[in-house]
């Protein structure tokens, strides 16, 4: 979109060919549309809102699940899936904020931050649950602050800054915990993971609740709209007087904060604070965001999309589990899902060019060749 | 008649330097409420820098800016907006995916407790847009609107924040005549409401219709300021804009046996919305300049020639033979290379040495099996380093460590080394200091003498005049005329670039333009 505005605004004639409008295509060429009611409402009904572009995929997964396994469509199963996925889900919500804010925004540190937050929290376990949570969440926010300062004030590359803080946080977690997992014997901490609100497990409530709140913030608050503007066309935001640096700073703090919350959940699941925990979760979170249709370039995407991304990945894993598929194979399939999702999204966003279609065909063909080799020559006997 | 009251905004003695270029030196400007002030000058005269100073995007090195009688130091656009200064840049900058209303309200959302009151912003936008005679659905994304609506929405953004001064940079560039008419009516209304307008345009008729006051800049200096006297006739205006002495870059007797052997001919180059029916030919030993105002399609022609952009239609003849060029690689194969505009981004790998950069396009030539050994290429590269006028000691230096001028020499060397016969250069001396500029001009001259065909895209008048044997002037993506020899004067070029072919140019004390134009089809 960003690029598009660049080309489309330069010369008038360009625009007509470039934009297939989001509200159905017809350009509003006339200055005066008179009293015609907005055409968008009528047309939009036939199109999914862009944030839900992956909704069909989720439906397919759910239908497949219920066909393939009798135990899929049970409350019990759904509870388990939501509970397990809540940690990555929280991280993905924070990640969405960061990616939306543009400027190459990404937060690689979240997994390590969750671990160090849990470890720091565990040090204060003696003062009760509140102390544990406050310590963990402050730790997360603090590292988020470092990330945010590096990106928004020192203008460093988000990838590099958060790669560094990822290593630093992991190191800090090992240093503080002395390398061994800290046992946290707090009944009320464990209760977080075992108790339910009505029939929904508390971790899932936390995850979904956070998602709803962040969705509302992004959708309806000044802060949220300005995030979209900063991520969409930074210069436009700056020229309009939006404090770009301050908005970006807060986004990284929020991501760190949510990683802290995720750390609390992790500790409550395992009753330990392990410096090794949550490694690789940042990548799962990014995968979920991408599958959910949020553009890595920023400015486009939504929490709804991320929720769908998280759930697609979670339920696919769940189905494979229920069908007793080799867990190693599950990993492989997760990777494929990401690839397919970004392929579809790229097709949808920039229209299918013949070059891209050929490239996709070649890429998937090559994957097929790899699979063939793996399942024949390299197959473990 | 100059107004009695004091100006809304005044600049006094404003200067701004970039590296070694004086973008503005000692400029004064007075902008009054309820009046339109035309800002005129050639490309590079300092207009955009002046706008940026007023909009708070650039801080001047010297001078004062006074708004409503109080001196101000604008550090960012937000401060300028607060004072009622709203700048609408030529390239509209907005968030295409956000609604019209959100784009208008951006930076100052109506809200309650942090929540955007979307009904209020839609209403506010609708009201402001109605004032501008625009009735569209403010909830639809601005990116889906026509350029005219986008333009007016950007003006609305200023108005909705109580702008007292609107700065418009070429606002009609993307508008049809009818839409432009509408804009003028709107601007007249705004003037009568007491809003001041600073209007930058190359279109004289527009300026004449709208402006009471006018300022002409040339090379960053104030040439003339006319308060209350309107815009003078074309002749006088062009006289004010030009009038620099043209230095000869090399002895005129290089001239120029050009013309006998055509190496490149372009027929019917079209690219929708950018270029229409461009025809020209390029001869061995000739330096041909392609010039025109910003957005006239100069760079686009080059990009189509080397296959970076795909032309809708184009017939290309190399040595009289029709050739298809789909990528820079194809272009290289027929001996045609582009020296791109953005040296650092498109021309060089800054980390690599001068030698590595120079051989980059032709590594295979020196390869022994898979290896490129320094000793096998050394002689060739050393020759090239000398030819483009780099010191031999620079051979192994990192390209990024060189000055801009020397970097450009590296790029030219890189473009030449594969036996290039057709050299295309886009703004070859931008950001290069004067001394090295002349070295590059001399280099291009000697290349032409050796029989290389050189096509230079340039927006610098002196460069075009001093360098070229022949000048093609583009206007709005079409050839406005071709000038050669004596006809290639600053005045003629400007007239073609700004007024097009004769028809709307009014009386001229030169020969009729029609006689100067060789015709677009050579």
Boltz contact constraints between the chains, C-beta under 6 A:
constraints:
  - contact:
      token1: [A, 1]
      token2: [B, 96]
      max_distance: 6.0
  - contact:
      token1: [A, 1]
      token2: [B, 97]
      max_distance: 6.0
  - contact:
      token1: [A, 5]
      token2: [B, 96]
      max_distance: 6.0
  - contact:
      token1: [A, 9]
      token2: [B, 91]
      max_distance: 6.0
  - contact:
      token1: [A, 9]
      token2: [B, 92]
      max_distance: 6.0
  - contact:
      token1: [A, 11]
      token2: [B, 174]
      max_distance: 6.0
  - contact:
      token1: [A, 11]
      token2: [B, 273]
      max_distance: 6.0
  - contact:
      token1: [A, 12]
      token2: [B, 147]
      max_distance: 6.0
  - contact:
      token1: [A, 12]
      token2: [B, 174]
      max_distance: 6.0
  - contact:
      token1: [A, 13]
      token2: [B, 273]
      max_distance: 6.0
  - contact:
      token1: [A, 14]
      token2: [B, 273]
      max_distance: 6.0
  - contact:
      token1: [A, 15]
      token2: [B, 147]
      max_distance: 6.0
  - contact:
      token1: [A, 19]
      token2: [B, 144]
      max_distance: 6.0
  - contact:
      token1: [A, 21]
      token2: [B, 144]
      max_distance: 6.0
  - contact:
      token1: [A, 22]
      token2: [B, 141]
      max_distance: 6.0
  - contact:
      token1: [A, 22]
      token2: [B, 144]
      max_distance: 6.0
  - contact:
      token1: [A, 23]
      token2: [B, 140]
      max_distance: 6.0
  - contact:
      token1: [A, 27]
      token2: [B, 146]
      max_distance: 6.0
  - contact:
      token1: [A, 28]
      token2: [B, 136]
      max_distance: 6.0
  - contact:
      token1: [A, 28]
      token2: [B, 145]
      max_distance: 6.0
  - contact:
      token1: [A, 28]
      token2: [B, 146]
      max_distance: 6.0
  - contact:
      token1: [A, 29]
      token2: [B, 146]
      max_distance: 6.0
  - contact:
      token1: [A, 31]
      token2: [B, 134]
      max_distance: 6.0
  - contact:
      token1: [A, 31]
      token2: [B, 148]
      max_distance: 6.0
  - contact:
      token1: [A, 31]
      token2: [B, 182]
      max_distance: 6.0
  - contact:
      token1: [A, 32]
      token2: [B, 135]
      max_distance: 6.0
  - contact:
      token1: [A, 33]
      token2: [B, 135]
      max_distance: 6.0
  - contact:
      token1: [A, 33]
      token2: [B, 136]
      max_distance: 6.0
  - contact:
      token1: [A, 38]
      token2: [B, 137]
      max_distance: 6.0
  - contact:
      token1: [A, 40]
      token2: [B, 140]
      max_distance: 6.0
  - contact:
      token1: [A, 220]
      token2: [B, 115]
      max_distance: 6.0
  - contact:
      token1: [A, 220]
      token2: [B, 116]
      max_distance: 6.0
  - contact:
      token1: [A, 221]
      token2: [B, 114]
      max_distance: 6.0
  - contact:
      token1: [A, 221]
      token2: [B, 115]
      max_distance: 6.0
  - contact:
      token1: [A, 222]
      token2: [B, 109]
      max_distance: 6.0
  - contact:
      token1: [A, 222]
      token2: [B, 111]
      max_distance: 6.0
  - contact:
      token1: [A, 222]
      token2: [B, 114]
      max_distance: 6.0
  - contact:
      token1: [A, 222]
      token2: [B, 116]
      max_distance: 6.0
  - contact:
      token1: [A, 225]
      token2: [B, 116]
      max_distance: 6.0
  - contact:
      token1: [A, 229]
      token2: [B, 95]
      max_distance: 6.0
  - contact:
      token1: [A, 229]
      token2: [B, 106]
      max_distance: 6.0
  - contact:
      token1: [A, 232]
      token2: [B, 95]
      max_distance: 6.0
  - contact:
      token1: [A, 232]
      token2: [B, 97]
      max_distance: 6.0
  - contact:
      token1: [A, 233]
      token2: [B, 95]
      max_distance: 6.0
  - contact:
      token1: [A, 235]
      token2: [B, 93]
      max_distance: 6.0
  - contact:
      token1: [A, 236]
      token2: [B, 93]
      max_distance: 6.0
  - contact:
      token1: [A, 236]
      token2: [B, 94]
      max_distance: 6.0
  - contact:
      token1: [A, 236]
      token2: [B, 95]
      max_distance: 6.0
  - contact:
      token1: [A, 239]
      token2: [B, 77]
      max_distance: 6.0
  - contact:
      token1: [A, 239]
      token2: [B, 93]
      max_distance: 6.0
  - contact:
      token1: [A, 240]
      token2: [B, 106]
      max_distance: 6.0
  - contact:
      token1: [A, 240]
      token2: [B, 107]
      max_distance: 6.0
  - contact:
      token1: [A, 241]
      token2: [B, 77]
      max_distance: 6.0
  - contact:
      token1: [A, 241]
      token2: [B, 78]
      max_distance: 6.0
  - contact:
      token1: [A, 241]
      token2: [B, 81]
      max_distance: 6.0
  - contact:
      token1: [A, 241]
      token2: [B, 107]
      max_distance: 6.0
  - contact:
      token1: [A, 242]
      token2: [B, 107]
      max_distance: 6.0
